[in-house]
Amino acid sequence: MTVTESLRETRDRIVREHMESENRHEFDVTLATFDHPRYEIVPTGDVYDGPQEVSAYFTESRTAFPDQRNELIALHHADDAVIAEFWLKGTHRGPLRGIPPTGREFSCRCVAIFVFEDDRLVCERAYFDAATILRQLTG
C-alpha cells in the first residue's frame, strides 16, 4: 500500500494525540485514538485487548508510576505503522508486580509501533529493556 501524504498526516496526528493524552492522563482521549484499543507490551508478554483491559492497564501502570510520561524523540512512518522513539519516565510510587514502591525515578529509551489499518489505529506494540527500568528502581 502506498501511503499518501494525507494519510501520513492523519496517522501522525493520531499518534501525537495518543501520546500527549497519555501524558495528560486523559485516558478516554487515548482510548478514542484507537479503532479498537490494544496494547502489546513485548518485554512482559502482556496483551491488553479491548477498552476494559486497556483501561485496567492504565490504572495499574499509573498506580505504580503516577507521573509516568513519554518524551517523544522521533516518529518514523512505514506502510502500515508509525514507529515512535521516546523516553519513558516515571517515579515508582505504588506497587509494581509485587515490588513495593521505592520512590526512585526511571528513564528508559523505548520504541512503540503504532499499527494502522488505513487511518485506523489498531494496536500499540511497545518495546523496551525491562532490566534497565528494574535496575533503576531497585538500585
C-alpha positions in Angstrom: 0.0 0.0 0.0 1.3 3.4 -0.9 0.8 5.9 1.9 -0.4 9.3 0.7 0.8 12.5 2.4 -2.8 13.0 3.7 -2.8 9.5 5.3 0.6 10.1 6.8 -0.5 13.4 8.3 -3.6 11.7 9.7 -1.6 8.9 11.3 0.9 11.4 12.6 -1.8 13.5 14.3 -3.4 10.3 15.8 -0.1 9.1 17.3 0.8 12.5 18.7 -2.7 12.9 20.3 -2.4 9.4 21.7 1.0 10.0 23.3 0.1 13.5 24.5 -3.2 12.4 26.0 -1.3 9.6 27.9 0.9 12.3 29.4 -2.2 14.4 30.4 -3.8 11.2 31.9 -6.8 11.8 29.7 -7.2 8.1 29.0 -10.7 8.5 27.5 -9.0 10.6 24.8 -6.2 8.0 24.4 -8.8 5.2 24.0 -10.6 7.2 21.4 -7.5 7.3 19.2 -7.9 3.6 18.6 -10.4 1.9 16.3 -10.1 -1.0 18.7 -7.9 -0.5 21.8 -5.0 -2.9 22.0 -1.6 -2.7 23.7 1.1 -5.4 23.3 3.9 -4.9 25.9 6.6 -7.1 24.3 9.1 -7.3 27.2 6.5 -8.6 29.7 4.4 -10.6 27.2 1.3 -8.7 28.3 -1.5 -8.1 25.9 -4.4 -5.7 26.8 -7.2 -6.1 24.3 -10.4 -4.0 24.3 -11.4 -0.9 26.3 -11.8 -2.6 29.7 -8.4 -4.3 29.6 -6.6 -1.2 28.3 -8.3 0.9 31.0 -7.1 -1.6 33.6 -3.6 -1.3 32.2 -3.7 2.5 32.6 -4.9 2.1 36.2 -2.1 -0.4 37.0 0.7 1.4 35.4 -0.3 4.9 36.7 -0.7 3.4 40.2 2.9 2.3 40.1 4.1 5.5 38.3 1.6 8.3 38.8 3.9 10.7 36.9 4.6 8.3 34.1 5.2 10.2 30.9 6.8 9.9 27.5 9.1 12.4 25.8 8.9 12.0 22.0 12.3 11.7 20.2 11.1 10.9 16.7 8.3 9.5 14.6 9.1 7.3 11.6 6.4 6.3 9.0 6.0 2.9 7.4 3.4 1.5 5.1 1.2 0.1 7.9 2.6 1.8 11.0 4.1 4.8 12.7 7.2 4.0 14.8 7.8 6.2 17.8 11.1 6.6 19.6 10.7 8.2 23.0 11.9 8.4 26.6 9.6 6.8 29.1 10.0 8.3 32.6 8.4 8.0 35.9 8.7 7.7 39.7 7.9 4.4 41.5 5.2 5.5 43.9 3.0 2.4 44.0 3.3 -1.4 43.9 4.6 -2.9 40.6 4.1 -6.7 40.1 5.0 -7.4 43.7 7.7 -4.8 44.1 6.9 -2.3 46.8 7.3 1.4 45.8 10.9 2.6 46.0 10.4 6.3 45.3 13.1 6.0 42.7 12.8 7.5 39.2 13.4 5.7 36.0 14.2 6.8 32.4 14.3 4.3 29.5 14.6 4.8 25.8 11.7 2.9 24.1 10.2 2.2 20.8 6.5 1.7 20.1 5.0 0.6 16.8 1.6 2.1 16.2 -0.1 -0.4 13.9 -2.7 1.1 11.5 -5.3 -0.3 9.1 -5.6 2.6 6.7 -6.3 5.6 9.0 -7.4 3.4 12.0 -5.1 2.7 14.9 -5.5 -0.9 15.9 -2.5 -1.6 18.2 0.4 -0.1 20.1 3.2 -2.5 20.4 5.8 -1.3 22.9 9.4 -2.4 23.2 11.8 -1.5 26.0 14.5 -3.1 28.1 12.7 -4.1 31.3 16.1 -4.7 33.1 17.1 -1.1 32.6 13.9 0.1 34.4 14.2 -2.6 37.1 17.8 -1.7 37.8 17.0 2.0 38.2 14.0 1.2 40.6 15.8 -1.3 42.8 19.3 0.1 42.7 
